């Protein structure tokens, strides 16, 4: 599973950034304009709200699960939120899998 999580990290980084970089090329890092575009209509607000809720849930899970299994600094994966939940969640799952394998709790996959 560790390899699957790693592939999902790559996909979760490349796919979103492939859409973000053209925006940055066209408008620079214009945060006010970015936020205006993010909340411009009902569909974009739906997706933005979904991602924000998913990010909060993801960070809560990372901290709780990381503490439960004794991971050191489980919040490190939350740095993936700089790209999005699409990176942060598979990154945490990869770190979690690696931790469990190092602890001998799972057979190597």
PyMOL CGO cylinders between C-alpha atoms (Angstrom):
from pymol import cmd
from pymol.cgo import CYLINDER

trace = [
    CYLINDER, 0.00, 0.00, 0.00, 2.89, 2.32, 0.66, 0.3, 1, 1, 1, 1, 1, 1,
    CYLINDER, 2.89, 2.32, 0.66, 3.63, 2.51, -3.07, 0.3, 1, 1, 1, 1, 1, 1,
    CYLINDER, 3.63, 2.51, -3.07, -0.02, 3.27, -3.85, 0.3, 1, 1, 1, 1, 1, 1,
    CYLINDER, -0.02, 3.27, -3.85, 0.00, 6.13, -1.33, 0.3, 1, 1, 1, 1, 1, 1,
    CYLINDER, 0.00, 6.13, -1.33, 3.20, 7.48, -2.84, 0.3, 1, 1, 1, 1, 1, 1,
    CYLINDER, 3.20, 7.48, -2.84, 1.69, 7.40, -6.36, 0.3, 1, 1, 1, 1, 1, 1,
    CYLINDER, 1.69, 7.40, -6.36, -1.38, 9.20, -4.99, 0.3, 1, 1, 1, 1, 1, 1,
    CYLINDER, -1.38, 9.20, -4.99, 0.94, 11.85, -3.49, 0.3, 1, 1, 1, 1, 1, 1,
    CYLINDER, 0.94, 11.85, -3.49, 2.42, 12.45, -6.93, 0.3, 1, 1, 1, 1, 1, 1,
    CYLINDER, 2.42, 12.45, -6.93, -0.99, 12.58, -8.62, 0.3, 1, 1, 1, 1, 1, 1,
    CYLINDER, -0.99, 12.58, -8.62, -2.37, 14.73, -5.79, 0.3, 1, 1, 1, 1, 1, 1,
    CYLINDER, -2.37, 14.73, -5.79, 0.44, 17.20, -6.37, 0.3, 1, 1, 1, 1, 1, 1,
    CYLINDER, 0.44, 17.20, -6.37, 0.72, 17.26, -10.17, 0.3, 1, 1, 1, 1, 1, 1,
    CYLINDER, 0.72, 17.26, -10.17, -2.97, 17.39, -11.07, 0.3, 1, 1, 1, 1, 1, 1,
    CYLINDER, -2.97, 17.39, -11.07, -3.98, 20.36, -8.86, 0.3, 1, 1, 1, 1, 1, 1,
    CYLINDER, -3.98, 20.36, -8.86, -0.79, 22.31, -9.57, 0.3, 1, 1, 1, 1, 1, 1,
    CYLINDER, -0.79, 22.31, -9.57, -1.31, 21.81, -13.31, 0.3, 1, 1, 1, 1, 1, 1,
    CYLINDER, -1.31, 21.81, -13.31, -4.40, 23.99, -12.87, 0.3, 1, 1, 1, 1, 1, 1,
    CYLINDER, -4.40, 23.99, -12.87, -2.86, 26.41, -10.40, 0.3, 1, 1, 1, 1, 1, 1,
    CYLINDER, -2.86, 26.41, -10.40, 0.30, 27.30, -12.33, 0.3, 1, 1, 1, 1, 1, 1,
    CYLINDER, 0.30, 27.30, -12.33, -1.57, 28.75, -15.35, 0.3, 1, 1, 1, 1, 1, 1,
    CYLINDER, -1.57, 28.75, -15.35, -3.48, 31.01, -12.93, 0.3, 1, 1, 1, 1, 1, 1,
    CYLINDER, -3.48, 31.01, -12.93, -0.20, 32.17, -11.38, 0.3, 1, 1, 1, 1, 1, 1,
    CYLINDER, -0.20, 32.17, -11.38, 1.31, 32.75, -14.82, 0.3, 1, 1, 1, 1, 1, 1,
    CYLINDER, 1.31, 32.75, -14.82, -1.67, 34.85, -15.85, 0.3, 1, 1, 1, 1, 1, 1,
    CYLINDER, -1.67, 34.85, -15.85, -2.29, 36.76, -12.60, 0.3, 1, 1, 1, 1, 1, 1,
    CYLINDER, -2.29, 36.76, -12.60, 0.72, 36.26, -10.36, 0.3, 1, 1, 1, 1, 1, 1,
    CYLINDER, 0.72, 36.26, -10.36, 0.13, 35.50, -6.69, 0.3, 1, 1, 1, 1, 1, 1,
    CYLINDER, 0.13, 35.50, -6.69, -2.81, 37.88, -6.51, 0.3, 1, 1, 1, 1, 1, 1,
    CYLINDER, -2.81, 37.88, -6.51, -4.43, 36.47, -3.36, 0.3, 1, 1, 1, 1, 1, 1,
    CYLINDER, -4.43, 36.47, -3.36, -7.45, 38.83, -3.33, 0.3, 1, 1, 1, 1, 1, 1,
    CYLINDER, -7.45, 38.83, -3.33, -8.23, 37.91, -6.95, 0.3, 1, 1, 1, 1, 1, 1,
    CYLINDER, -8.23, 37.91, -6.95, -7.66, 34.23, -6.21, 0.3, 1, 1, 1, 1, 1, 1,
    CYLINDER, -7.66, 34.23, -6.21, -10.16, 34.36, -3.31, 0.3, 1, 1, 1, 1, 1, 1,
    CYLINDER, -10.16, 34.36, -3.31, -12.62, 36.32, -5.45, 0.3, 1, 1, 1, 1, 1, 1,
    CYLINDER, -12.62, 36.32, -5.45, -12.44, 33.62, -8.13, 0.3, 1, 1, 1, 1, 1, 1,
    CYLINDER, -12.44, 33.62, -8.13, -12.66, 30.86, -5.55, 0.3, 1, 1, 1, 1, 1, 1,
    CYLINDER, -12.66, 30.86, -5.55, -16.01, 32.15, -4.28, 0.3, 1, 1, 1, 1, 1, 1,
    CYLINDER, -16.01, 32.15, -4.28, -17.36, 33.53, -7.58, 0.3, 1, 1, 1, 1, 1, 1,
    CYLINDER, -17.36, 33.53, -7.58, -20.43, 31.28, -8.00, 0.3, 1, 1, 1, 1, 1, 1,
    CYLINDER, -20.43, 31.28, -8.00, -22.43, 28.55, -6.30, 0.3, 1, 1, 1, 1, 1, 1,
    CYLINDER, -22.43, 28.55, -6.30, -20.43, 25.70, -7.84, 0.3, 1, 1, 1, 1, 1, 1,
    CYLINDER, -20.43, 25.70, -7.84, -17.03, 27.15, -6.93, 0.3, 1, 1, 1, 1, 1, 1,
    CYLINDER, -17.03, 27.15, -6.93, -18.31, 27.93, -3.40, 0.3, 1, 1, 1, 1, 1, 1,
    CYLINDER, -18.31, 27.93, -3.40, -19.55, 24.33, -3.14, 0.3, 1, 1, 1, 1, 1, 1,
    CYLINDER, -19.55, 24.33, -3.14, -16.11, 22.96, -4.05, 0.3, 1, 1, 1, 1, 1, 1,
    CYLINDER, -16.11, 22.96, -4.05, -14.26, 25.49, -1.87, 0.3, 1, 1, 1, 1, 1, 1,
    CYLINDER, -14.26, 25.49, -1.87, -16.45, 24.67, 1.15, 0.3, 1, 1, 1, 1, 1, 1,
    CYLINDER, -16.45, 24.67, 1.15, -16.02, 20.95, 0.52, 0.3, 1, 1, 1, 1, 1, 1,
    CYLINDER, -16.02, 20.95, 0.52, -12.23, 21.27, 0.38, 0.3, 1, 1, 1, 1, 1, 1,
    CYLINDER, -12.23, 21.27, 0.38, -12.07, 23.44, 3.51, 0.3, 1, 1, 1, 1, 1, 1,
    CYLINDER, -12.07, 23.44, 3.51, -14.24, 20.96, 5.44, 0.3, 1, 1, 1, 1, 1, 1,
    CYLINDER, -14.24, 20.96, 5.44, -12.16, 18.06, 4.11, 0.3, 1, 1, 1, 1, 1, 1,
    CYLINDER, -12.16, 18.06, 4.11, -8.95, 19.80, 5.15, 0.3, 1, 1, 1, 1, 1, 1,
    CYLINDER, -8.95, 19.80, 5.15, -10.20, 20.34, 8.71, 0.3, 1, 1, 1, 1, 1, 1,
    CYLINDER, -10.20, 20.34, 8.71, -11.32, 16.71, 8.90, 0.3, 1, 1, 1, 1, 1, 1,
    CYLINDER, -11.32, 16.71, 8.90, -8.00, 15.54, 7.44, 0.3, 1, 1, 1, 1, 1, 1,
    CYLINDER, -8.00, 15.54, 7.44, -5.90, 17.48, 9.96, 0.3, 1, 1, 1, 1, 1, 1,
    CYLINDER, -5.90, 17.48, 9.96, -8.09, 16.26, 12.84, 0.3, 1, 1, 1, 1, 1, 1,
    CYLINDER, -8.09, 16.26, 12.84, -7.62, 12.67, 11.66, 0.3, 1, 1, 1, 1, 1, 1,
    CYLINDER, -7.62, 12.67, 11.66, -3.87, 13.13, 11.23, 0.3, 1, 1, 1, 1, 1, 1,
    CYLINDER, -3.87, 13.13, 11.23, -3.41, 14.42, 14.75, 0.3, 1, 1, 1, 1, 1, 1,
    CYLINDER, -3.41, 14.42, 14.75, -5.72, 11.87, 16.41, 0.3, 1, 1, 1, 1, 1, 1,
    CYLINDER, -5.72, 11.87, 16.41, -4.48, 8.85, 14.48, 0.3, 1, 1, 1, 1, 1, 1,
    CYLINDER, -4.48, 8.85, 14.48, -0.87, 9.96, 14.76, 0.3, 1, 1, 1, 1, 1, 1,
    CYLINDER, -0.87, 9.96, 14.76, -1.18, 10.20, 18.54, 0.3, 1, 1, 1, 1, 1, 1,
    CYLINDER, -1.18, 10.20, 18.54, -3.06, 6.90, 18.74, 0.3, 1, 1, 1, 1, 1, 1,
    CYLINDER, -3.06, 6.90, 18.74, -0.31, 4.94, 17.01, 0.3, 1, 1, 1, 1, 1, 1,
    CYLINDER, -0.31, 4.94, 17.01, 2.58, 6.93, 18.49, 0.3, 1, 1, 1, 1, 1, 1,
    CYLINDER, 2.58, 6.93, 18.49, 3.81, 8.76, 15.39, 0.3, 1, 1, 1, 1, 1, 1,
    CYLINDER, 3.81, 8.76, 15.39, 6.29, 11.55, 15.99, 0.3, 1, 1, 1, 1, 1, 1,
    CYLINDER, 6.29, 11.55, 15.99, 5.01, 14.82, 14.55, 0.3, 1, 1, 1, 1, 1, 1,
    CYLINDER, 5.01, 14.82, 14.55, 1.98, 13.47, 12.64, 0.3, 1, 1, 1, 1, 1, 1,
    CYLINDER, 1.98, 13.47, 12.64, 1.07, 17.05, 11.72, 0.3, 1, 1, 1, 1, 1, 1,
    CYLINDER, 1.07, 17.05, 11.72, 4.02, 17.15, 9.26, 0.3, 1, 1, 1, 1, 1, 1,
    CYLINDER, 4.02, 17.15, 9.26, 1.70, 15.75, 6.61, 0.3, 1, 1, 1, 1, 1, 1,
    CYLINDER, 1.70, 15.75, 6.61, -0.55, 18.78, 7.08, 0.3, 1, 1, 1, 1, 1, 1,
    CYLINDER, -0.55, 18.78, 7.08, 2.17, 20.75, 5.28, 0.3, 1, 1, 1, 1, 1, 1,
    CYLINDER, 2.17, 20.75, 5.28, 0.80, 19.00, 2.19, 0.3, 1, 1, 1, 1, 1, 1,
    CYLINDER, 0.80, 19.00, 2.19, -2.21, 21.29, 2.50, 0.3, 1, 1, 1, 1, 1, 1,
    CYLINDER, -2.21, 21.29, 2.50, -0.05, 23.92, 0.82, 0.3, 1, 1, 1, 1, 1, 1,
    CYLINDER, -0.05, 23.92, 0.82, -0.95, 21.94, -2.31, 0.3, 1, 1, 1, 1, 1, 1,
    CYLINDER, -0.95, 21.94, -2.31, -4.24, 20.55, -1.05, 0.3, 1, 1, 1, 1, 1, 1,
    CYLINDER, -4.24, 20.55, -1.05, -6.02, 17.67, 0.62, 0.3, 1, 1, 1, 1, 1, 1,
    CYLINDER, -6.02, 17.67, 0.62, -5.13, 15.68, -2.50, 0.3, 1, 1, 1, 1, 1, 1,
    CYLINDER, -5.13, 15.68, -2.50, -1.51, 15.65, -1.28, 0.3, 1, 1, 1, 1, 1, 1,
    CYLINDER, -1.51, 15.65, -1.28, -1.92, 15.93, 2.50, 0.3, 1, 1, 1, 1, 1, 1,
    CYLINDER, -1.92, 15.93, 2.50, -4.09, 12.84, 2.96, 0.3, 1, 1, 1, 1, 1, 1,
    CYLINDER, -4.09, 12.84, 2.96, -2.06, 10.36, 0.90, 0.3, 1, 1, 1, 1, 1, 1,
    CYLINDER, -2.06, 10.36, 0.90, 1.13, 11.83, 2.41, 0.3, 1, 1, 1, 1, 1, 1,
    CYLINDER, 1.13, 11.83, 2.41, -0.19, 11.15, 5.91, 0.3, 1, 1, 1, 1, 1, 1,
    CYLINDER, -0.19, 11.15, 5.91, -1.30, 7.65, 4.91, 0.3, 1, 1, 1, 1, 1, 1,
    CYLINDER, -1.30, 7.65, 4.91, 2.17, 6.99, 3.46, 0.3, 1, 1, 1, 1, 1, 1,
    CYLINDER, 2.17, 6.99, 3.46, 3.87, 8.27, 6.64, 0.3, 1, 1, 1, 1, 1, 1,
    CYLINDER, 3.87, 8.27, 6.64, 1.44, 6.24, 8.76, 0.3, 1, 1, 1, 1, 1, 1,
    CYLINDER, 1.44, 6.24, 8.76, 2.09, 3.07, 6.75, 0.3, 1, 1, 1, 1, 1, 1,
    CYLINDER, 2.09, 3.07, 6.75, 5.84, 3.58, 7.02, 0.3, 1, 1, 1, 1, 1, 1,
    CYLINDER, 5.84, 3.58, 7.02, 5.56, 4.14, 10.79, 0.3, 1, 1, 1, 1, 1, 1,
    CYLINDER, 5.56, 4.14, 10.79, 3.48, 1.00, 11.27, 0.3, 1, 1, 1, 1, 1, 1,
    CYLINDER, 3.48, 1.00, 11.27, 5.91, -1.06, 9.20, 0.3, 1, 1, 1, 1, 1, 1,
    CYLINDER, 5.91, -1.06, 9.20, 8.85, 0.27, 11.21, 0.3, 1, 1, 1, 1, 1, 1,
    CYLINDER, 8.85, 0.27, 11.21, 7.03, -0.63, 14.40, 0.3, 1, 1, 1, 1, 1, 1,
    CYLINDER, 7.03, -0.63, 14.40, 6.47, -4.15, 13.06, 0.3, 1, 1, 1, 1, 1, 1,
    CYLINDER, 6.47, -4.15, 13.06, 2.69, -3.75, 13.21, 0.3, 1, 1, 1, 1, 1, 1,
    CYLINDER, 2.69, -3.75, 13.21, 2.15, -4.51, 9.53, 0.3, 1, 1, 1, 1, 1, 1,
    CYLINDER, 2.15, -4.51, 9.53, 3.80, -6.88, 7.15, 0.3, 1, 1, 1, 1, 1, 1,
    CYLINDER, 3.80, -6.88, 7.15, 5.75, -5.09, 4.44, 0.3, 1, 1, 1, 1, 1, 1,
    CYLINDER, 5.75, -5.09, 4.44, 3.64, -4.65, 1.34, 0.3, 1, 1, 1, 1, 1, 1,
]
cmd.load_cgo(trace, "trace")
